Amino acid sequence: MKRKQYMQVLRLAALPLAMGALFGTASAQDATAPAMTPDEKATAKKIYFERCAGCHGVLRKGATGKNLEPHWTKKLPDGTVQEGGTLKLGANRLEKIIAYGTEGGMVNFDDILTKEEIALMTKYIQNVPDVPPEYSFKETMDSWKVIVPVDQRPKKQMNNFNLKNMFSVTLRDTGEVALIDGDTKEIRSIVKTGYAVHISRLSKSGRYVYVIGRDGRLSLIDLWMEKPAVVAELKVGFDARSVDTSKFKGYDDKYAIAGSYWPPQYVIMDGDTLKPLKVVSTRGMTVDGEYHPEPRVASIVSSEIKPEWVVNIKETGQILLVDYSDIKNLKTTTIESAKFLHDGGWDATKRYFLVAANASHKIAAVDTKTGKLAALVNTAKIPHPGRGANFISKAHGPVWATGHLGADVITLIGTPNDKYPQYKGNHWKVVQEVKHIGAGNLFVKTHPKSKHFWADAPQNPERAVAESVAVWDINDFSKPKAVLNVAKDSGLPETKAIRRAVHPEYSADGKEVWISLWGGKTDQSAIVVYDDATLKVKKVITDPKMITPTGKFNVYNTQHDIY
């Protein structure tokens, strides 16, 4: 069965499926589940951790992705679905969904995993998930390493790099970050970090880059060194996604905070050494009043109007405002929003934080000045904003935009701004839905000095869509100004694997947009740099050492929350 045929079947037969389970101690064997050898199970655990746990959860209870517990995965019926003819779905249905993906945002794995690995995963997700171990404060402390003490670090910048236009680029599958000079497009340093770094965040000073890997490894990189390198490390858990520092005046970079997917908790530490100070569990009740054993820390941002972090708890739908003015007597405000919280960004005024409750198809807006929920905005299916994008629309005034994993639209939401009182009626409303080239969007981006709006669609299972980005004129969203096939623009030979165009990121001056071309681990990857004014290719960055680049974080834009 061809991919397009199978996608038609999925539209009619949407059942909660995909992939599944992580590390941990073995659970009791289910006699009705497919048998697996210890070696098979170990291989499947590794695949699940690297490819599946982020969306489906360590315990497989679902969040951005569907619930994958055996009571779902073992119930799939054989049979037929009618649409322009009979398409038979037999015992290998799980394999087809894993191989071809879904229009709801699950990527196809037929160009990532072998047929044997896909078959292995179908057996694995029909078995009971293993129970992962906990991770204590002592274990956190034991993992702490100061590689270069603070008093031995440079007192001034020891290189001649334009740090404002430096890019911290995730090299997903090698567990590294490439620091690329935005002016010369040269790799200045490749730094060993945790596996599949999820984000790079900047200290308020702009000197340090904090990178958090999906294996829970937090690395502190000093950009002032002659060759930027890691100066401190900490393992905050087994699986992690988020990090930030304290940014309120008087607390500049005094503390850092990192959140874990497993165990569900966050760690507060010294900002310049990463010495752990406190570990706080996030287990508790959901907004629906039910206990959840795996409420993961999804995203964290730092307020500049109060000594607080905004900590978003995925499974519970609770948003925590953590007051760090007294670490020993920690005060936390809990704001009810909606499940399942993921990522988000500030509005243009930096007062409101907007976060996707993506499996609830909503955007939650927090007023960090009042410490209350400002709004819950209904959107299309599975919003996935990254940080989102802010701009002034001629028709609607100040807006913040998000794309969607599960719908082929871009959503514009009106936001408050005292400079534009005439648009008060648009506050916290979806003022426009813009047709995108397909579902499967991960990131949208614009810049205050640009007239363009960029959106990718790397999770789309169709090659032509996943390898392209769409660009609009921010004053005319009637149709894309251009659809750029990044894979073709790279000039690299076509490969069996889909080369996903992912994560538009602007240069500091807003004149360039960098797009990662994320191919297979053995394929040559690239970063394609476009001129934002002309939409023409300026440079293709390739290097044998640059393997599977994904997220790119411009130092100045990340430091100042420009998106």
VOKE-965030 format. One record per residue (C-alpha): x, y, z. Coordinates in steps of 0.001 Angstrom, whole numbers, padded with zeros to 6 digits, always signed. Layout:
BEGIN
XYZ/...
This chain:
BEGIN
+000000+000000+000000/+001356+003411-000956/+001762+006212+001592/-000979+008398+000048/-003426+005478+000072/-002667+004750+003665/-003097+008387+004666/-006634+008166+003255/-007284+005183+005500/-005999+007067+008545/-008462+009880+007974/-011295+007363+008530/-009617+005065+011007/-007935+007434+013474/-007104+005257+016477/-004639+006121+019238/-001386+004654+017973/+002298+005230+017292/+005302+003937+019278/+006741+003024+022590/+008495+002649+026159/+011709+003689+027885/+014381+002557+030333/+013709+001078+033751/+013131-002101+035686/+011171-004839+033992/+007421-005045+034507/+005572-008328+034831/+005376-010133+031480/+001938-010130+029859/+001310-013619+028521/-000938-012227+025775/+001707-009788+024483/+004213-010701+021757/+007269-012417+023223/+010582-010551+023131/+014125-011607+023926/+016178-009483+026365/+018279-008185+023444/+015181-007233+021459/+013745-005403+024436/+016994-003514+025056/+017115-002405+021411/+013467-001324+021464/+013964+000649+024699/+016771+002625+023093/+014693+003368+019985/+011744+004436+022111/+013855+006778+024238/+015465+008399+021216/+012413+008641+018970/+009135+008227+020854/+009170+009168+024555/+009003+012909+023974/+005518+012770+022442/+004063+009644+024024/+005591+009725+027522/+007838+007387+029452/+004807+005504+030791/+003146+005693+027357/+000080+007504+028686/+000232+010034+025848/+000422+013839+025610/+001316+015440+022288/+001153+011900+020896/-001478+009232+021564/-001737+006833+024507/+000307+003727+023679/-000505+001450+026575/-001248-002174+025624/-004990-001794+026213/-004950+000310+023024/-002206-001270+020974/-003448-004861+021388/-007026-003983+020394/-006422-003063+016778/-008867-005029+014636/-008076-006571+011314/-010541-005726+008565/-011211-003401+005697/-011889+000274+005160/-013782+001487+002103/-012699+004613+000201/-012547+004476-003561/-012056+000730-003296/-011232-001715-000545/-007962-001199+001331/-007141-004163+003521/-005626-003522+006932/-004259-006684+008465/-002057-007708+011375/+000719-005380+010225/-001399-002262+010785/+000852-000988+013548/+003816-001337+011240/+002103+000765+008579/+001274+003561+011005/+004831+003622+012330/+006240+003476+008801/+003967+006036+007122/+003103+008395+009985/-000189+010225+010355/-001682+013542+009351/-002016+014306+013059/+001682+015140+013247/+003419+011799+013728/+006389+011607+011412/+006908+008600+009120/+009672+006308+010304/+010196+004269+007131/+013248+006379+006304/+014525+006468+009904/+014072+002877+011129/+014685-000383+009281/+011808-002747+008542/+013143-005021+011279/+013190-002158+013800/+009650-001134+012882/+008469-004739+013373/+010305-004811+016699/+008561-001641+017886/+005133-003072+017058/+005873-005921+019463/+007359-003648+022088/+004388-001291+022392/+002061-004248+022943/+004037-005139+026069/+003532-003486+029461/+005842-000440+029899/+008773-000870+032244/+008860+001171+035440/+011661+003795+035243/+013865+004500+038270/+013745+007719+040265/+016599+010245+040387/+017394+011765+043786/+019050+014977+044920/+022119+012918+045871/+022338+011432+042393/+021941+014921+040933/+024735+016229+043166/+026974+013270+042337/+026649+014083+038613/+027764+017717+039060/+031073+018690+037439/+032810+022056+037359/+035300+021726+034535/+036597+025309+034692/+036090+027065+038072/+034625+030562+037942/+037852+032225+039112/+039784+030538+036282/+037444+031682+033516/+038289+034674+031288/+037705+038138+032705/+036911+039425+029207/+036070+037987+025798/+039189+036169+024583/+038106+035663+020963/+037204+038144+018229/+033867+036553+017320/+030745+038636+016910/+028938+036803+019697/+025639+038590+019039/+025402+036811+015704/+026668+033439+016872/+024326+030460+016358/+024137+027520+018754/+023104+024622+016495/+021899+021265+017800/+023600+018268+016130/+020874+015890+017183/+022213+012386+016702/+025820+012989+017756/+025071+014684+021092/+026830+017908+020156/+026275+021613+019617/+027974+023471+016769/+028721+027130+017431/+028563+028759+014004/+029669+032307+013234/+026705+034089+011671/+028964+036573+009879/+031433+034162+008276/+029267+030985+008369/+032257+029113+009830/+031996+026523+012600/+033910+028029+015508/+033552+025133+017910/+031807+021782+018175/+030981+021065+021797/+030136+017659+023238/+026825+017932+025098/+023881+015691+025934/+022045+013608+023350/+019626+015476+021068/+019874+018903+022690/+016346+020273+022810/+017062+023954+023394/+019886+026423+023874/+019150+029303+026233/+021286+032352+026894/+022269+033879+030206/+020887+037381+030678/+024447+038665+030205/+024788+036886+026847/+028034+035233+027947/+026839+031704+028721/+024837+029220+026672/+022819+026660+028632/+022025+023547+026576/+019814+020712+027773/+019888+017264+026164/+017054+014787+026045/+019194+012494+028190/+018968+015043+031028/+022494+016352+030631/+022806+020118+031148/+025935+021792+029770/+027130+025342+030435/+029169+026811+027549/+031347+029907+028052/+031390+032021+024878/+034207+034224+026212/+036823+031464+025973/+039287+031553+023087/+037493+028442+021828/+034063+028290+023501/+033696+025137+025576/+031744+023504+028394/+032736+024842+031827/+030197+022969+033996/+027823+020015+033680/+024934+018478+035570/+022579+015576+034916/+019117+016687+036050/+017294+013435+035228/+017002+010711+032613/+014985+012751+030109/+014722+016548+029941/+013731+019467+027713/+013876+022870+029446/+016279+025323+031091/+016494+029037+031907/+018172+031454+034317/+016993+034121+036751/+016569+037427+034876/+014841+039833+037268/+016974+042863+038156/+019280+042035+041041/+019132+038292+040346/+020812+038371+036924/+021940+034769+036238/+022227+034067+039982/+020170+030920+039580/+019337+028451+036828/+016438+026032+036591/+016082+022864+034517/+013004+020669+034168/+012813+016930+033578/+010446+014708+031675/+011583+011807+033855/+011521+011861+036767/+008849+014597+036702/+010658+017310+038646/+012758+020443+038303/+016185+021355+039667/+017243+024801+040892/+021006+025450+040816/+023666+028150+040928/+023700+029968+037613/+027460+030048+037002/+028463+026616+038343/+025264+024524+038039/+025655+023401+041662/+022289+021834+042613/+020382+023675+045339/+016926+022100+045317/+014948+019385+043539/+011164+019833+043393/+008719+017123+042288/+005827+018044+039969/+003676+014972+040601/+000101+015771+041531/-003429+016349+040328/-004469+017350+036840/-006853+020201+036080/-009518+017475+035801/-008918+016406+039400/-007148+013134+038676/-003725+012042+039929/-001066+011645+037232/+002207+009766+037869/+004153+011486+035067/+003523+015264+034962/+006553+016330+032920/+008136+019773+032965/+007495+020957+029427/+008878+024481+029161/+010343+027157+031423/+010765+030889+030882/+012061+033626+033138/+010089+036785+033904/+011852+040147+033891/+009088+041936+035838/+009180+039646+038907/+011698+037211+040423/+009762+034293+038970/+010002+031442+036534/+006987+030283+034528/+007090+026469+034708/+004618+024582+032525/+003605+021093+033634/+002542+019047+030627/+000194+016320+031856/-001517+018219+034678/-002263+021395+032732/-000951+023406+035681/+001247+026471+035146/+003571+027218+038062/+004943+030664+038893/+008013+029822+040959/+009296+032718+043106/+013082+032332+043453/+013630+035283+045823/+013919+032800+048719/+015092+029394+047521/+014944+027793+050971/+011320+028864+051450/+010117+028438+047887/+006779+030028+047021/+004777+028751+044068/+001564+030038+042496/-000416+027358+040649/-002528+028463+037687/-005053+026064+036150/-005053+026013+032356/-005489+022938+030119/-003735+019681+029253/-001219+019005+027727/+001126+021974+028104/+004097+022099+025772/+006112+025080+024500/+005406+028753+023949/+006768+032282+023996/+006303+035838+025186/+004065+038372+023536/+005735+041543+022247/+005319+043368+025589/+006983+040495+027542/+004113+040635+030058/+002129+037661+028770/+003435+034151+028210/+001502+032077+025666/+001861+028300+025841/+000294+025508+023801/-001975+023038+025578/-001580+021062+022418/-003629+017910+022987/-006476+020151+024214/-006147+022313+021072/-005794+025515+023081/-003319+028304+023789/-003071+029399+027429/-001988+032983+028153/-000527+033854+031550/-000425+037425+032858/+002875+037444+034733/+002106+040875+036210/-001093+039767+037996/-000069+036121+038375/-003297+034890+036796/-004537+033159+033680/-005385+035824+031110/-007129+033561+028598/-007634+030090+027143/-007908+030389+023385/-009381+027556+021292/-007326+026748+018188/-007052+024161+015445/-005657+020724+016221/-002393+020364+018193/-000844+023857+018234/+002966+023717+018283/+004357+027264+018377/+007972+026763+019390/+008322+030293+020766/+005644+031591+018386/+005994+034812+016401/+005017+038434+017188/+004194+041142+014669/+001808+044011+013959/-000892+043077+011471/-002403+045910+009428/-005792+044264+009747/-005668+042981+013326/-003032+044940+015251/-000599+043138+017604/-000725+039379+017091/+001129+036271+018223/+001170+033313+015839/+001375+029551+016171/+001485+026673+013721/-000038+023219+014239/+001109+019629+014148/-002377+018360+013427/-003846+021000+011098/-002692+022747+007929/-003195+026274+009246/-001311+029076+010966/-003299+030732+013769/-003020+034460+014554/-004134+035509+018055/-004682+039147+019041/-002588+040287+022042/-002840+043321+024359/-000528+046261+023763/-001144+049756+025203/+000364+051308+022060/-002554+049988+020001/-005756+050656+021999/-007871+050594+018825/-007452+046792+018641/-008681+046045+022161/-011573+044026+020766/-009123+041508+019299/-007446+040598+022593/-007188+036814+023071/-009206+036022+019969/-008229+034006+016910/-008310+036869+014434/-007220+034849+011398/-006474+031292+010278/-003976+031141+007436/-003797+028145+005098/-000407+026402+005404/+001198+024035+002881/+000368+021088+005159/+000057+019858+008704/+003144+018908+010683/+004409+022404+011487/+006940+022747+014312/+008162+026348+014125/+007062+029763+012922/+009281+032842+012914/+009511+036501+012061/+011679+039458+013153/+010951+043118+013997/+013108+044227+011065/+011514+041831+008584/+008324+041997+006527/+008198+038209+006204/+006733+035309+008201/+008250+031824+007854/+006759+028412+008709/+008090+024867+008317/+006237+021515+008131/+008896+018870+008907/+006477+016418+010547/+004383+016100+007415/+004706+012571+005951/+004813+013833+002346/+008342+014494+001089/+007571+017645-000911/+005910+019271+002099/+008403+018166+004759/+011342+019400+002667/+009841+022867+002161/+009030+026060+004050/+006393+028676+003297/+006954+032435+003456/+004254+035112+003705/+004236+038896+003536/+003060+039867+007053/+000718+042398+005421/-000874+039818+003117/-001669+036310+004332/-004032+035527+001458/-001456+033071+000100/+002242+032306+000596/+004575+034699-001130/+006819+031717-001787/+007139+028009-001068/+010838+027191-000890/+012016+023610-001380/+014979+023733+000973/+016201+020271+000011/+016504+021250-003662/+017964+024643-002791/+020725+022915-000820/+022178+021442-004019/+022783+018135-002232/+021901+014882-004015/+018504+013393-003218/+018514+010657-000593/+016172+007844+000384/+015456+009574+003687/+013255+012673+003680/+015459+015675+004399/+013234+017682+006744/+013404+021464+006534/+013121+022577+010138/+013378+025590+012439/+013674+028939+010643/+015946+031231+012653/+016836+034846+011907/+020250+036429+012108/+020617+039149+014731/+020003+041931+012200/+016933+040235+010720/+018459+040046+007221/+018995+036282+006973/+016952+033182+007764/+018708+029907+008509/+016898+026590+007857/+018187+023188+008968/+018020+020368+006456/+017756+017324+008689/+018423+014100+006852/+019430+010608+007875/+022370+010122+010207/+024573+008845+007382/+023461+011522+004906/+025114+014886+004446/+023028+017458+006287/+023059+021188+005684/+021942+024595+006860/+020528+026665+004032/+020820+030426+004567/+018300+032645+002760/+018311+036379+002155/+015118+037498+003891/+014544+040369+001484/+014890+038424-001788/+014177+034862-000540/+017242+033729-002495/+019877+031316-001169/+022942+033139+000179/+024918+030210+001530/+024683+026461+002078/+026635+025413+005160/+027865+021821+004953/+030591+020068+006852/+031253+016355+007495/+031219+017150+011227/+027784+018802+011049/+025527+015776+011443/+021711+016036+011697/+021388+019744+012581/+017968+020688+013975/+017384+023671+016294/+019428+026836+015759/+019512+029580+018362/+020908+032984+017465/+022601+034404+020569/+021149+037929+020386/+017630+036894+019410/+017496+034171+022060/+018959+036458+024731/+016305+039107+024056/+013336+036839+023200/+013050+038163+019654/+010728+036059+017553/
